[in-house]
Amino acid sequence: MSAREKIAYLRGLIEGQNMNENPAATKFHEALLGALDSIAAELDDISESQDDIRDYVEDLEDEIMELHEKLDPDIEDTCGCGCEEDVFDDDDEEEYQATTCPGCGKDFFYQPDAYDDDEDLLCPHCGEPFKQ
C-alpha cells in the first residue's frame, strides 16, 4: 500500500468517527492529514528525482562505454564469460608508498622505485631531505 493510499485510509477512519461535535479534534485531524499529504507529495517528488538520476547515470554509463570502444576497440573489458569482470592488469600502475616527514611531520606519497636505496627523500612540504 502506498503512502497516499494509507493516508486515504486514515482519512476514511477519521471521517467515519463523526467527530464533528469536537471542533478541536477535527482541526487536529485535518492538520495531521494535511501534513501527511505534504510528506507524501515530497516523497513522490524524491522518487521521481531518483528515477531521473538513475536514467541519467545509465545514459552516462552507456556513453562512456561507447567512447571507450571508440578510443581502443581492441581492449577486452571482460574475461569473456559474460560476468563483466575487469581483467586489466594492475602491473602497469605505479606503486606509491606513504611516509611522514620527520622535520615537519606532514604525510606525503612517493614512488619507492624512483629512488636508490642510499638516496634521500625530499619533503614536498618543507623541502628537507631525509632517509626513508
MIGU-18710 format. One line per field, with one value per atom (N, C-alpha, C): atom name; x, y, z; residue in three letters; residue number from 0. Coordinates in Angstrom, 1 decimal, decimal comma. Layout:
atome	(CA  ...)
px	(X  ...)
py	(Y  ...)
pz	(Z  ...)
residu	(ALA  ...)
num	(NUM  ...)
//
This chain:
atome	(N  CA  C  N  CA  C  N  CA  C  N  CA  C  N  CA  C  N  CA  C  N  CA  C  N  CA  C  N  CA  C  N  CA  C  N  CA  C  N  CA  C  N  CA  C  N  CA  C  N  CA  C  N  CA  C  N  CA  C  N  CA  C  N  CA  C  N  CA  C  N  CA  C  N  CA  C  N  CA  C  N  CA  C  N  CA  C  N  CA  C  N  CA  C  N  CA  C  N  CA  C  N  CA  C  N  CA  C  N  CA  C  N  CA  C  N  CA  C  N  CA  C  N  CA  C  N  CA  C  N  CA  C  N  CA  C  N  CA  C  N  CA  C  N  CA  C  N  CA  C  N  CA  C  N  CA  C  N  CA  C  N  CA  C  N  CA  C  N  CA  C  N  CA  C  N  CA  C  N  CA  C  N  CA  C  N  CA  C  N  CA  C  N  CA  C  N  CA  C  N  CA  C  N  CA  C  N  CA  C  N  CA  C  N  CA  C  N  CA  C  N  CA  C  N  CA  C  N  CA  C  N  CA  C  N  CA  C  N  CA  C  N  CA  C  N  CA  C  N  CA  C  N  CA  C  N  CA  C  N  CA  C  N  CA  C  N  CA  C  N  CA  C  N  CA  C  N  CA  C  N  CA  C  N  CA  C  N  CA  C  N  CA  C  N  CA  C  N  CA  C  N  CA  C  N  CA  C  N  CA  C  N  CA  C  N  CA  C  N  CA  C  N  CA  C  N  CA  C  N  CA  C  N  CA  C  N  CA  C  N  CA  C  N  CA  C  N  CA  C  N  CA  C  N  CA  C  N  CA  C  N  CA  C  N  CA  C  N  CA  C  N  CA  C  N  CA  C  N  CA  C  N  CA  C  N  CA  C  N  CA  C  N  CA  C  N  CA  C  N  CA  C  N  CA  C  N  CA  C  N  CA  C  N  CA  C  N  CA  C  N  CA  C  N  CA  C  N  CA  C  N  CA  C  N  CA  C  N  CA  C  N  CA  C  N  CA  C  N  CA  C  N  CA  C  N  CA  C  N  CA  C)
px	(0,8  0,0  0,9  0,6  1,4  1,1  1,9  1,7  0,4  0,1  -1,2  -2,4  -2,3  -3,4  -3,6  -2,5  -2,6  -3,2  -2,8  -3,4  -4,9  -5,3  -6,7  -7,5  -6,9  -7,5  -7,7  -6,6  -6,7  -7,8  -7,9  -8,9  -10,3  -10,5  -11,8  -12,1  -11,1  -11,3  -11,7  -11,0  -11,3  -12,7  -13,0  -14,4  -15,5  -15,2  -16,2  -16,5  -15,7  -15,9  -16,8  -17,3  -18,2  -17,8  -16,6  -16,1  -16,4  -17,5  -17,9  -18,3  -18,6  -19,0  -17,8  -16,6  -15,4  -14,6  -14,7  -14,0  -12,5  -12,0  -10,6  -10,0  -10,7  -10,2  -10,3  -11,3  -11,5  -10,3  -10,0  -9,0  -7,6  -7,4  -6,2  -6,0  -7,1  -7,1  -6,8  -7,5  -7,3  -5,8  -5,2  -3,8  -2,9  -3,2  -2,4  -2,4  -3,6  -3,8  -3,2  -3,2  -2,6  -1,1  -0,5  0,9  1,3  0,5  0,8  0,7  -0,2  -0,4  0,9  1,4  2,6  3,8  3,9  5,0  4,9  3,7  3,5  3,9  3,6  3,9  5,4  6,1  7,6  8,2  7,6  8,2  8,0  6,9  6,7  7,7  7,9  8,9  10,3  10,7  12,0  12,1  11,1  11,1  11,2  10,5  10,7  12,1  12,7  14,0  15,0  14,8  15,7  15,6  14,4  14,3  15,0  14,9  15,6  17,1  17,6  19,0  19,5  18,7  19,1  19,2  18,2  18,2  19,4  19,7  20,9  22,2  22,3  23,6  23,7  22,6  22,7  23,0  22,5  22,9  24,4  24,9  26,3  27,2  26,7  27,5  27,6  26,4  26,4  27,3  27,3  28,1  29,6  29,9  31,3  31,8  31,0  31,4  31,5  30,7  30,8  32,1  32,5  33,7  34,9  34,8  35,9  36,1  35,0  35,2  35,7  35,3  35,9  37,3  37,8  39,2  40,1  39,7  40,5  39,6  39,1  38,2  38,8  40,2  40,8  40,9  40,6  40,7  39,5  39,8  38,7  38,5  37,3  37,0  36,6  36,2  35,7  36,6  36,4  37,1  36,5  35,4  34,9  33,7  33,5  32,5  31,1  31,1  29,9  29,7  30,7  30,5  30,8  31,3  31,7  32,8  33,6  34,7  35,9  36,4  37,5  38,8  39,4  40,6  41,9  41,8  43,0  44,0  45,3  46,4  46,7  46,9  47,3  48,9  49,6  51,0  51,5  50,7  51,1  51,0  50,3  50,2  51,4  51,8  52,9  52,6  53,5  53,3  53,7  52,9  53,2  53,2  54,0  54,1  53,9  53,2  53,0  54,2  54,6  55,6  55,3  56,0  55,8  57,2  57,3  58,5  58,9  60,1  60,5  60,7  60,9  61,1  59,8  58,8  57,6  56,4  56,6  55,5  54,3  54,5  53,4  53,5  52,4  52,4  52,4  53,1  53,0  53,3  53,1  53,3  54,5  55,2  56,3  56,4  57,2  57,4  58,7  58,7  60,0  60,9  60,3  61,1  61,9  61,5  62,1  63,4  63,6  64,8  65,7  67,0  68,0  68,0  68,5  68,5  69,2  70,3  71,0  70,6  69,6  69,1  68,1  68,3  67,4  66,0  65,0  63,7  63,7  63,0  62,8  61,4  61,1  59,8  59,2  58,0  57,4  56,8  56,7  56,1  57,2  58,2  59,2  60,5  60,7  61,9  63,1  63,0  64,1  64,3  65,6  65,9  65,9  65,6  65,7  65,7  66,2  66,3  65,0  64,6  63,4  63,8)
py	(-1,2  0,0  1,2  2,2  3,4  4,4  5,4  6,4  7,1  7,4  8,1  7,2  5,9  5,0  4,9  4,9  4,8  6,1  7,2  8,5  8,5  8,0  8,0  7,1  6,0  5,0  5,7  6,4  7,2  8,2  8,9  10,0  9,3  8,2  7,5  7,1  6,6  6,2  7,4  8,5  9,7  10,3  10,3  10,8  9,9  8,6  7,7  7,7  8,5  8,5  9,7  10,5  11,6  12,4  13,0  13,9  15,3  15,6  17,0  17,7  17,0  17,6  18,2  17,7  18,3  19,0  20,3  21,1  21,0  20,9  20,9  19,6  18,5  17,2  17,2  17,8  17,9  18,7  19,8  20,7  20,0  19,2  18,5  17,4  16,7  15,6  16,2  17,3  17,9  18,4  19,0  19,4  18,2  17,1  15,9  15,3  15,2  14,7  15,6  16,9  17,9  17,7  17,5  17,3  16,0  14,9  13,6  13,8  14,5  14,8  15,5  16,4  17,1  16,2  15,4  14,4  13,4  13,0  12,0  12,7  14,0  14,7  14,8  15,2  15,3  13,9  12,8  11,5  11,2  11,6  11,3  12,1  13,4  14,2  13,5  13,1  12,5  11,2  10,4  9,2  9,5  10,5  10,9  11,4  12,1  12,6  11,4  10,5  9,3  8,5  8,4  7,7  8,5  9,8  10,7  10,5  10,5  10,4  9,0  8,0  6,6  6,5  7,1  7,1  7,9  9,0  9,8  9,1  8,4  7,6  6,5  5,8  4,7  5,2  6,4  7,0  7,4  7,9  8,3  7,0  6,0  4,7  4,2  4,3  3,8  4,7  6,0  6,9  6,7  6,4  6,2  4,9  3,9  2,6  2,8  3,6  3,9  4,6  5,6  6,3  5,4  4,6  3,6  2,7  2,2  1,4  2,1  3,4  4,2  4,5  4,7  5,0  3,8  2,7  1,5  0,3  0,0  -1,1  -2,5  -2,6  -3,9  -4,4  -3,5  -3,8  -4,6  -5,8  -6,6  -6,2  -5,7  -5,3  -6,5  -7,6  -8,6  -9,9  -10,9  -12,1  -13,0  -12,7  -13,4  -14,4  -14,5  -15,4  -14,7  -13,4  -12,7  -12,1  -12,2  -11,7  -10,3  -9,6  -8,2  -7,9  -8,9  -8,7  -8,0  -7,0  -6,2  -7,1  -7,2  -8,0  -7,2  -5,9  -5,0  -5,4  -5,4  -5,7  -4,5  -4,7  -3,6  -3,4  -4,3  -4,2  -2,9  -2,3  -1,1  0,1  0,0  1,1  1,3  2,6  2,9  2,7  2,1  1,9  3,1  3,5  4,7  4,1  4,8  4,5  5,8  5,7  6,8  6,9  8,1  8,4  9,7  9,9  11,1  11,8  13,1  13,8  14,0  13,6  13,8  15,2  16,1  17,5  18,2  18,2  18,9  18,1  16,8  15,9  15,7  16,2  16,0  14,8  14,2  12,9  13,3  12,4  12,5  11,1  11,0  9,8  9,9  8,8  8,8  7,5  7,4  6,2  5,6  4,5  3,9  3,5  3,0  2,6  3,7  5,0  6,1  6,6  5,9  6,3  5,1  5,4  4,4  4,2  3,1  2,8  3,8  4,4  5,4  6,8  7,0  8,4  8,9  10,2  10,8  11,2  11,1  11,7  13,2  13,9  15,3  15,6  16,2  16,5  17,6  17,4  18,4  19,6  19,4  20,4  21,4  20,9  21,7  21,8  20,8  20,8  20,1  19,6  18,9  17,5  17,1  15,8  14,8  13,6  12,6  11,2  10,3  8,9  8,1  7,3  6,5  5,2)
pz	(0,0  0,0  0,0  -0,9  -1,0  0,1  0,3  1,3  1,1  -0,1  -0,4  -0,1  -0,3  0,0  1,5  2,2  3,7  4,3  3,7  4,1  3,8  2,7  2,3  3,3  3,7  4,6  6,0  6,4  7,7  7,6  6,5  6,3  6,4  5,9  5,9  7,4  8,1  9,5  10,3  10,1  10,9  10,6  9,3  8,9  9,4  9,5  9,9  11,4  12,1  13,6  14,0  13,0  13,2  14,4  14,3  15,3  15,1  14,4  14,1  15,4  16,5  17,7  18,5  18,2  18,8  17,8  17,7  16,7  16,9  18,1  18,3  17,7  17,9  17,4  15,9  15,3  13,9  13,3  13,9  13,5  13,5  14,6  14,7  13,6  13,4  12,4  11,0  10,7  9,4  9,2  10,3  10,2  10,1  10,8  10,7  9,3  8,7  7,4  6,3  6,5  5,6  5,6  6,9  7,0  6,3  6,5  5,8  4,3  3,8  2,4  1,8  2,6  2,2  2,1  3,1  3,2  2,0  1,7  0,6  -0,7  -0,9  -2,1  -2,3  -1,2  -1,2  -1,5  -1,0  -1,3  -2,7  -3,3  -4,7  -5,6  -5,2  -5,9  -5,8  -4,6  -4,4  -5,2  -5,2  -6,0  -7,5  -8,0  -9,4  -9,7  -8,8  -9,0  -9,0  -8,1  -8,1  -9,4  -10,0  -11,3  -12,4  -12,3  -13,3  -13,2  -12,0  -11,8  -12,2  -11,9  -12,3  -13,8  -14,5  -16,0  -16,5  -15,9  -16,4  -16,2  -15,0  -14,8  -15,8  -16,1  -17,0  -18,4  -18,8  -20,1  -20,1  -19,0  -18,9  -19,0  -18,4  -18,4  -19,9  -20,6  -22,0  -22,8  -22,6  -23,4  -23,1  -21,9  -21,5  -22,2  -22,2  -22,8  -24,3  -25,0  -26,4  -26,7  -25,8  -26,0  -25,8  -24,8  -24,6  -25,8  -26,4  -27,5  -28,7  -28,9  -30,0  -29,8  -28,6  -28,4  -28,5  -28,1  -28,2  -28,3  -29,5  -29,7  -29,5  -29,4  -29,3  -27,8  -26,9  -25,5  -25,1  -24,4  -23,9  -22,5  -22,1  -20,8  -19,9  -20,4  -19,6  -19,8  -19,0  -19,1  -20,2  -20,8  -21,9  -21,4  -20,1  -19,7  -19,5  -19,7  -19,5  -18,2  -17,3  -15,9  -15,8  -16,8  -16,8  -15,8  -15,4  -14,5  -15,3  -14,6  -15,2  -15,2  -16,4  -16,5  -16,8  -16,6  -16,8  -15,8  -16,2  -15,3  -14,5  -13,2  -12,4  -12,3  -13,1  -13,2  -13,8  -14,6  -15,3  -14,4  -13,3  -12,4  -11,5  -11,3  -10,5  -9,0  -8,2  -6,8  -6,0  -5,1  -4,2  -2,8  -2,0  -0,6  0,3  1,4  2,3  3,2  3,6  4,6  5,3  6,4  7,2  7,3  7,0  7,1  8,6  9,0  10,4  10,7  9,7  10,0  10,3  9,4  9,6  10,1  10,0  10,5  9,5  8,3  7,3  6,5  6,1  5,3  3,9  3,1  1,6  1,0  -0,3  -1,0  -1,9  -2,1  -3,1  -3,7  -4,8  -5,6  -5,1  -4,4  -4,0  -5,1  -6,2  -7,4  -8,0  -7,7  -8,3  -7,6  -6,4  -5,6  -5,4  -5,3  -5,0  -3,5  -3,0  -1,6  -0,7  -1,3  -0,5  -0,7  -1,5  -1,9  -0,9  -0,6  0,4  -0,3  0,5  0,0  0,3  -0,5  -0,3  0,0  1,2  1,6  0,7  0,1  -0,7  0,1  1,4  2,2  2,7  3,3  3,9  3,2  2,2  1,4  2,0  3,2  3,9  3,4  3,2  2,8  4,0  3,8  4,9  4,3  5,1  4,7  5,0  4,1  4,3  4,8)
residu	(MET  MET  MET  SER  SER  SER  ALA  ALA  ALA  ARG  ARG  ARG  GLU  GLU  GLU  LYS  LYS  LYS  ILE  ILE  ILE  ALA  ALA  ALA  TYR  TYR  TYR  LEU  LEU  LEU  ARG  ARG  ARG  GLY  GLY  GLY  LEU  LEU  LEU  ILE  ILE  ILE  GLU  GLU  GLU  GLY  GLY  GLY  GLN  GLN  GLN  ASN  ASN  ASN  MET  MET  MET  ASN  ASN  ASN  GLU  GLU  GLU  ASN  ASN  ASN  PRO  PRO  PRO  ALA  ALA  ALA  ALA  ALA  ALA  THR  THR  THR  LYS  LYS  LYS  PHE  PHE  PHE  HIS  HIS  HIS  GLU  GLU  GLU  ALA  ALA  ALA  LEU  LEU  LEU  LEU  LEU  LEU  GLY  GLY  GLY  ALA  ALA  ALA  LEU  LEU  LEU  ASP  ASP  ASP  SER  SER  SER  ILE  ILE  ILE  ALA  ALA  ALA  ALA  ALA  ALA  GLU  GLU  GLU  LEU  LEU  LEU  ASP  ASP  ASP  ASP  ASP  ASP  ILE  ILE  ILE  SER  SER  SER  GLU  GLU  GLU  SER  SER  SER  GLN  GLN  GLN  ASP  ASP  ASP  ASP  ASP  ASP  ILE  ILE  ILE  ARG  ARG  ARG  ASP  ASP  ASP  TYR  TYR  TYR  VAL  VAL  VAL  GLU  GLU  GLU  ASP  ASP  ASP  LEU  LEU  LEU  GLU  GLU  GLU  ASP  ASP  ASP  GLU  GLU  GLU  ILE  ILE  ILE  MET  MET  MET  GLU  GLU  GLU  LEU  LEU  LEU  HIS  HIS  HIS  GLU  GLU  GLU  LYS  LYS  LYS  LEU  LEU  LEU  ASP  ASP  ASP  PRO  PRO  PRO  ASP  ASP  ASP  ILE  ILE  ILE  GLU  GLU  GLU  ASP  ASP  ASP  THR  THR  THR  CYS  CYS  CYS  GLY  GLY  GLY  CYS  CYS  CYS  GLY  GLY  GLY  CYS  CYS  CYS  GLU  GLU  GLU  GLU  GLU  GLU  ASP  ASP  ASP  VAL  VAL  VAL  PHE  PHE  PHE  ASP  ASP  ASP  ASP  ASP  ASP  ASP  ASP  ASP  ASP  ASP  ASP  GLU  GLU  GLU  GLU  GLU  GLU  GLU  GLU  GLU  TYR  TYR  TYR  GLN  GLN  GLN  ALA  ALA  ALA  THR  THR  THR  THR  THR  THR  CYS  CYS  CYS  PRO  PRO  PRO  GLY  GLY  GLY  CYS  CYS  CYS  GLY  GLY  GLY  LYS  LYS  LYS  ASP  ASP  ASP  PHE  PHE  PHE  PHE  PHE  PHE  TYR  TYR  TYR  GLN  GLN  GLN  PRO  PRO  PRO  ASP  ASP  ASP  ALA  ALA  ALA  TYR  TYR  TYR  ASP  ASP  ASP  ASP  ASP  ASP  ASP  ASP  ASP  GLU  GLU  GLU  ASP  ASP  ASP  LEU  LEU  LEU  LEU  LEU  LEU  CYS  CYS  CYS  PRO  PRO  PRO  HIS  HIS  HIS  CYS  CYS  CYS  GLY  GLY  GLY  GLU  GLU  GLU  PRO  PRO  PRO  PHE  PHE  PHE  LYS  LYS  LYS  GLN  GLN  GLN)
num	(0  0  0  1  1  1  2  2  2  3  3  3  4  4  4  5  5  5  6  6  6  7  7  7  8  8  8  9  9  9  10  10  10  11  11  11  12  12  12  13  13  13  14  14  14  15  15  15  16  16  16  17  17  17  18  18  18  19  19  19  20  20  20  21  21  21  22  22  22  23  23  23  24  24  24  25  25  25  26  26  26  27  27  27  28  28  28  29  29  29  30  30  30  31  31  31  32  32  32  33  33  33  34  34  34  35  35  35  36  36  36  37  37  37  38  38  38  39  39  39  40  40  40  41  41  41  42  42  42  43  43  43  44  44  44  45  45  45  46  46  46  47  47  47  48  48  48  49  49  49  50  50  50  51  51  51  52  52  52  53  53  53  54  54  54  55  55  55  56  56  56  57  57  57  58  58  58  59  59  59  60  60  60  61  61  61  62  62  62  63  63  63  64  64  64  65  65  65  66  66  66  67  67  67  68  68  68  69  69  69  70  70  70  71  71  71  72  72  72  73  73  73  74  74  74  75  75  75  76  76  76  77  77  77  78  78  78  79  79  79  80  80  80  81  81  81  82  82  82  83  83  83  84  84  84  85  85  85  86  86  86  87  87  87  88  88  88  89  89  89  90  90  90  91  91  91  92  92  92  93  93  93  94  94  94  95  95  95  96  96  96  97  97  97  98  98  98  99  99  99  100  100  100  101  101  101  102  102  102  103  103  103  104  104  104  105  105  105  106  106  106  107  107  107  108  108  108  109  109  109  110  110  110  111  111  111  112  112  112  113  113  113  114  114  114  115  115  115  116  116  116  117  117  117  118  118  118  119  119  119  120  120  120  121  121  121  122  122  122  123  123  123  124  124  124  125  125  125  126  126  126  127  127  127  128  128  128  129  129  129  130  130  130  131  131  131)
//
